[in-house]
Amino acid sequence: MEDREIVELYHRRDEAAIRETDRKHGRFCRRLAANLLSDDRDAEECVSDTYLAAWNRMPPDRPDSLRAFLGRIVRNISISRFRKNRAEKRYAGMEAMLSELDRCVPEGAEYIDLDRQVIADTVSRWLDTLSRTDRILFVRRYWYGDQVRELAERTGVTPNEMARRMQKLRAGLRDALAREGVEI
Amino acid sequence: MKGEDIFDGITDIPDRQVREAERPPKKKRRRLPWMGAVAAVLAVALGLGVLLRPGGGPDGSTVTTYALAEPQYPEQPEYSEENWDAWRPVQRERRARAAEYDGALTGFLTAAVPALLSDAGDGNAVCSPLNVYMALSMLAEVTDGGSREQILNLLGAEDLEDVRDRASALWAVNYIDDGTVTSLLANSLWLDAGMKYAQDAVDTLAETYRASSFRGEMGSEGYDQALRDWINANTGNRLTREVEGLGFQEYALLALASTVYYRAKWQSEFKKSANTTGPFHAPGGDVEAVYMHQSTGGSLWQGQGFTALYRRFENSGNMWFILPEEGVAVGQLLSGELPAFLADPFGWENSVEYSQIRLAMPKFDVSDSRDLTSTLKSLGITDVFDPSKGDFSPILPDWRDGVSVSRVDHAARVTVDEEGVEAAAFTVIPADTNAAEDRDRIVDFILDRPFLFLITGDDGLPLFAGIVNRP
């Protein structure tokens, strides 16, 4: 079934929408949740919560890309779980990713609150300045949550080479945040 | 803003960028390693508004008697909330220069760090890779032919311009004096009173390496004392014992000296009240050590046979602690994956694991002093030590042969306590008309258990590295 037809099911309040979503995008959602939460049970709960959130948001939402829409919900739920449970529970994938992203924070910007959309716009503009490969690698690592080792295998480089590439990309993002979006 | 905010921002990038990445990139043919390691180079800027370094030379010391030229050091605003607007841009500009040598030192560090630490035995080993790099860069500047070529090979530099650009940027990034962090690099050139030198080379050392220059009678007590005073002044008197025996041979033609001094506070200090005493399993048997404790979340880096973590310094770099697996000797690690880790620890994050860490870290004060001649020879630098091959013509135009480096004195000391770290190192390279014999190695250490450490600056490069084997 096409995505627009699935979205249409949501808008008709047809529960088949969730079944079709799971059939078409369930694997993607589970994988993304597992990448972030590193725990099958939590990932499964996260996916269920995602479907519920999708059901509540459509209507009125009518996403252009259902997959990106669902992915955002998975990410939002994952980070909410992380924030809520961080004292008691380990979410290795999320911890590792956040530890890496901490290094993208420009010097002195630790104490500044910045609007989420401003950061998103800055990241997006910066991504557009990258080569296609670098852009995809960055998005795979930090949006889809792929592990560095996995990306290294797929692209035929050593994990260390890939880690260095990521390090360089993060440094670029940090500079972009300092330069474009964040006047610190 | 923190990493979580950036995570949120990335969540909201446009659909087109998410969709573009639906399919991961495909395998490419592997590139040769050097193809990806081209360093960006920029022209050297000595900077406007520079002042003579405050307290650069001890008042009334012998140093000023022999001084030909003193470098100017950049003035940095002190760090404080009120001074934030003045402090911030200066520090940002300083850090930004790390991009000029990004990745370019990896080859040198991968080869040099294990070599510099390899003869620890059951004792401690401490060195400053950055200090050695600087001293060798200056040595490249005053040599030519095969002598220079071998140095460039070790430094991983294409040519002298490459060396200059990196040295200048390294100096700029690692020079911090803002009241919270002190990271001071100093270089100097010591000339003999009766000799003729090429002014160009002296000028380049002054401009690019900010080297002070001195002229005096080699072998005289006063000139020896001036060298010692200069090193003590630039290492915060942390190495007075190691400096004690330093001096010039009568037949020395020139000498290069380089120092680094680093002092920083932990971002989170250790509480003295939480200290405990306990056994430290040193190679020769257990000894008692004072342990500092901290419980915190953090990342663990794992490699073959070791686990590592780091602790941040306030407004500056990090200190890494590398703990070998039980049953694995520190020395064994130096021939495995570890050198690559030491050269670029943040590049190791494929193995990062976030954990709650209960850190128990012994307080220590370790030092080491040695002649690096055999180490450098093992790293491919041989011609400068051979009077028939040493070529110092760029600075000694009248000496076509018969000049060589007689020894390379390197000493370093690192002290770690509840508040932070204080570390210092020097390297002295004299070029003589005769080659003297290697001096005995002096090892001095105070406490601890077998592990490695690394003090990295803002750029992630190791300012200091060491093995702590015994308390």
HADDOCK unambig.tbl for C-alpha pairs under 7 A between the chains (distance, minus, plus):
assign (segid A and resid 65 and name CA) (segid B and resid 15 and name CA) 6.51 0.50 0.50
assign (segid A and resid 68 and name CA) (segid B and resid 15 and name CA) 5.98 0.50 0.50
assign (segid A and resid 68 and name CA) (segid B and resid 18 and name CA) 6.44 0.50 0.50
assign (segid A and resid 72 and name CA) (segid B and resid 11 and name CA) 5.67 0.50 0.50
assign (segid A and resid 75 and name CA) (segid B and resid 11 and name CA) 6.76 0.50 0.50
assign (segid A and resid 92 and name CA) (segid B and resid 353 and name CA) 6.56 0.50 0.50
assign (segid A and resid 92 and name CA) (segid B and resid 354 and name CA) 5.93 0.50 0.50
assign (segid A and resid 95 and name CA) (segid B and resid 354 and name CA) 5.77 0.50 0.50
assign (segid A and resid 96 and name CA) (segid B and resid 352 and name CA) 6.51 0.50 0.50
assign (segid A and resid 96 and name CA) (segid B and resid 353 and name CA) 6.45 0.50 0.50
assign (segid A and resid 96 and name CA) (segid B and resid 354 and name CA) 6.00 0.50 0.50
assign (segid A and resid 98 and name CA) (segid B and resid 3 and name CA) 5.15 0.50 0.50
assign (segid A and resid 98 and name CA) (segid B and resid 4 and name CA) 6.06 0.50 0.50
assign (segid A and resid 99 and name CA) (segid B and resid 3 and name CA) 6.84 0.50 0.50
assign (segid A and resid 101 and name CA) (segid B and resid 3 and name CA) 4.45 0.50 0.50
assign (segid A and resid 101 and name CA) (segid B and resid 6 and name CA) 6.68 0.50 0.50
assign (segid A and resid 102 and name CA) (segid B and resid 2 and name CA) 5.60 0.50 0.50
assign (segid A and resid 102 and name CA) (segid B and resid 3 and name CA) 3.92 0.50 0.50
assign (segid A and resid 105 and name CA) (segid B and resid 1 and name CA) 6.83 0.50 0.50
assign (segid A and resid 105 and name CA) (segid B and resid 2 and name CA) 6.05 0.50 0.50
assign (segid A and resid 105 and name CA) (segid B and resid 3 and name CA) 6.73 0.50 0.50
assign (segid A and resid 109 and name CA) (segid B and resid 1 and name CA) 5.85 0.50 0.50
assign (segid A and resid 110 and name CA) (segid B and resid 1 and name CA) 4.77 0.50 0.50
assign (segid A and resid 110 and name CA) (segid B and resid 2 and name CA) 5.92 0.50 0.50
assign (segid A and resid 111 and name CA) (segid B and resid 1 and name CA) 6.14 0.50 0.50
assign (segid A and resid 112 and name CA) (segid B and resid 1 and name CA) 5.32 0.50 0.50
assign (segid A and resid 113 and name CA) (segid B and resid 1 and name CA) 5.30 0.50 0.50
assign (segid A and resid 114 and name CA) (segid B and resid 1 and name CA) 6.39 0.50 0.50
assign (segid A and resid 116 and name CA) (segid B and resid 5 and name CA) 6.80 0.50 0.50
assign (segid A and resid 116 and name CA) (segid B and resid 8 and name CA) 6.47 0.50 0.50
assign (segid A and resid 116 and name CA) (segid B and resid 9 and name CA) 5.27 0.50 0.50
assign (segid A and resid 117 and name CA) (segid B and resid 9 and name CA) 6.37 0.50 0.50
assign (segid A and resid 119 and name CA) (segid B and resid 6 and name CA) 6.57 0.50 0.50
assign (segid A and resid 119 and name CA) (segid B and resid 9 and name CA) 4.96 0.50 0.50
assign (segid A and resid 120 and name CA) (segid B and resid 9 and name CA) 4.01 0.50 0.50
assign (segid A and resid 120 and name CA) (segid B and resid 10 and name CA) 5.65 0.50 0.50
assign (segid A and resid 120 and name CA) (segid B and resid 12 and name CA) 5.59 0.50 0.50
assign (segid A and resid 120 and name CA) (segid B and resid 13 and name CA) 5.37 0.50 0.50
assign (segid A and resid 121 and name CA) (segid B and resid 13 and name CA) 6.94 0.50 0.50
assign (segid A and resid 123 and name CA) (segid B and resid 10 and name CA) 6.69 0.50 0.50
assign (segid A and resid 124 and name CA) (segid B and resid 13 and name CA) 5.64 0.50 0.50
assign (segid A and resid 133 and name CA) (segid B and resid 25 and name CA) 6.39 0.50 0.50
assign (segid A and resid 136 and name CA) (segid B and resid 20 and name CA) 6.89 0.50 0.50
assign (segid A and resid 136 and name CA) (segid B and resid 21 and name CA) 4.75 0.50 0.50
assign (segid A and resid 136 and name CA) (segid B and resid 24 and name CA) 6.79 0.50 0.50
assign (segid A and resid 136 and name CA) (segid B and resid 25 and name CA) 6.91 0.50 0.50
assign (segid A and resid 139 and name CA) (segid B and resid 18 and name CA) 6.85 0.50 0.50
assign (segid A and resid 139 and name CA) (segid B and resid 21 and name CA) 6.31 0.50 0.50
assign (segid A and resid 140 and name CA) (segid B and resid 21 and name CA) 6.23 0.50 0.50
assign (segid A and resid 140 and name CA) (segid B and resid 24 and name CA) 6.91 0.50 0.50
assign (segid A and resid 143 and name CA) (segid B and resid 10 and name CA) 6.47 0.50 0.50
assign (segid A and resid 143 and name CA) (segid B and resid 11 and name CA) 6.38 0.50 0.50
assign (segid A and resid 148 and name CA) (segid B and resid 350 and name CA) 5.35 0.50 0.50
assign (segid A and resid 149 and name CA) (segid B and resid 350 and name CA) 5.86 0.50 0.50
assign (segid A and resid 154 and name CA) (segid B and resid 26 and name CA) 6.24 0.50 0.50
assign (segid A and resid 154 and name CA) (segid B and resid 27 and name CA) 5.81 0.50 0.50
assign (segid A and resid 155 and name CA) (segid B and resid 25 and name CA) 6.26 0.50 0.50
assign (segid A and resid 155 and name CA) (segid B and resid 26 and name CA) 5.31 0.50 0.50
assign (segid A and resid 155 and name CA) (segid B and resid 27 and name CA) 3.85 0.50 0.50
assign (segid A and resid 155 and name CA) (segid B and resid 28 and name CA) 6.03 0.50 0.50
assign (segid A and resid 156 and name CA) (segid B and resid 27 and name CA) 4.97 0.50 0.50
assign (segid A and resid 156 and name CA) (segid B and resid 28 and name CA) 6.21 0.50 0.50
assign (segid A and resid 156 and name CA) (segid B and resid 30 and name CA) 6.90 0.50 0.50
assign (segid A and resid 157 and name CA) (segid B and resid 30 and name CA) 6.75 0.50 0.50
assign (segid A and resid 159 and name CA) (segid B and resid 350 and name CA) 6.40 0.50 0.50
assign (segid A and resid 160 and name CA) (segid B and resid 347 and name CA) 6.11 0.50 0.50
assign (segid A and resid 160 and name CA) (segid B and resid 348 and name CA) 6.00 0.50 0.50
assign (segid A and resid 163 and name CA) (segid B and resid 347 and name CA) 5.06 0.50 0.50
assign (segid A and resid 163 and name CA) (segid B and resid 348 and name CA) 6.30 0.50 0.50
assign (segid A and resid 163 and name CA) (segid B and resid 349 and name CA) 6.19 0.50 0.50
assign (segid A and resid 163 and name CA) (segid B and resid 350 and name CA) 6.30 0.50 0.50
assign (segid A and resid 164 and name CA) (segid B and resid 347 and name CA) 4.82 0.50 0.50
assign (segid A and resid 167 and name CA) (segid B and resid 347 and name CA) 6.59 0.50 0.50
